[in-house]
Amino acid sequence: MISYIIWDIDPRIFSELEFLRWYGVCWVIGLFLAYHIMAYFYKLEGIPEAELDKFVTYAVVGILIGARLGHILFYDPVHYWNNPIEILPIRINPTFQFTGLAGLASHGGVAGALLAFYLYKRKFKRDIIWILDRIAIASAPLFASIRIGNLINSEIIGGPSNLPWAFVFVRIDHIPRHPTQIYEALAYLLSGFILFVLWKSKKYVQPRGFIFGLGATLMASQRFLIEFLKENQVGFEGGMILNMGQILSIPLIVAGIAIMIWSNRSLTGAKPNRLT
């Protein structure tokens, strides 16, 4: 008889406080790791730490706003059209409740981050390709931490499975399921490790943009494939050949491949891959 992993973790840190959740802690841990990875790159270039703090402010604001708007637009626009107040971390029907940012879409977060990086580039006159090549590495532990937060929340669950490492999400049902949150977290960490090794080897620092393009391709591809093991997140995905996560991953895969091709073609005469 197979003994499955019984998962019944309270997503609240303290049961009396609804708004203090482990999901938020996972975000903080991910941002902490991403910050220190970027600090490593900035230190190598001799860039003042104060400017890194400004970069992180741009990035965090862009990620959170983009992820929130992405969830609203891609997954549940009708609900938020009818309940616009819930765009904020509160609910007033039937009673007032602080909900936190319940609903963040990673693809929206990527879009918000890219816009924030562009604004940072304009403000501080920095090389956006340099930034993107390194943020591809630094973002991996952030994405992995977010998926661990999803695991704690018993959300974005996988389909039924009889594998020995299947999870029974007691707060959802009593069916053994693929722990797709762990699959994705490990895939993100593996992608980040591959990108860091390539960067460290110096072979792929030039051409500029190659590491970012490869990172986008790897991370979006693993998301696309793992989605086949997931349950649909929203009802309208039931009649679709590909779910929303897969549809949104395709442009990132195509863009990543295009960037790698462009990067290789632009190698001749390219300037050093530095921040300034």
Secondary structure, DSSP 8 states (H G I E B T S, - for coil): ----EEE---SBSSTT-TT-BHHHHHHHHHHHHHHHHHHHHHHHHT--HHHHHHHHHHHHHHHHHHHHHHHHHHH-HHHHHH-GGGGSSEE-SSS-EE--S----HHHHHHHHHHHHHHHHHHHT--HHHHHHHHHHHHHHHHHHHHHHHHHTT-S-B-B--STT-EEETTT-S-EE--HHHHHHHHHHHHHHHHHHHHHHSTTTSSTTHHHHHHHHHHHHHHHHHGGGB--SSGGGGG-SS-HHHHHHHHHHHHHHHHHHHHHHT-TT-------
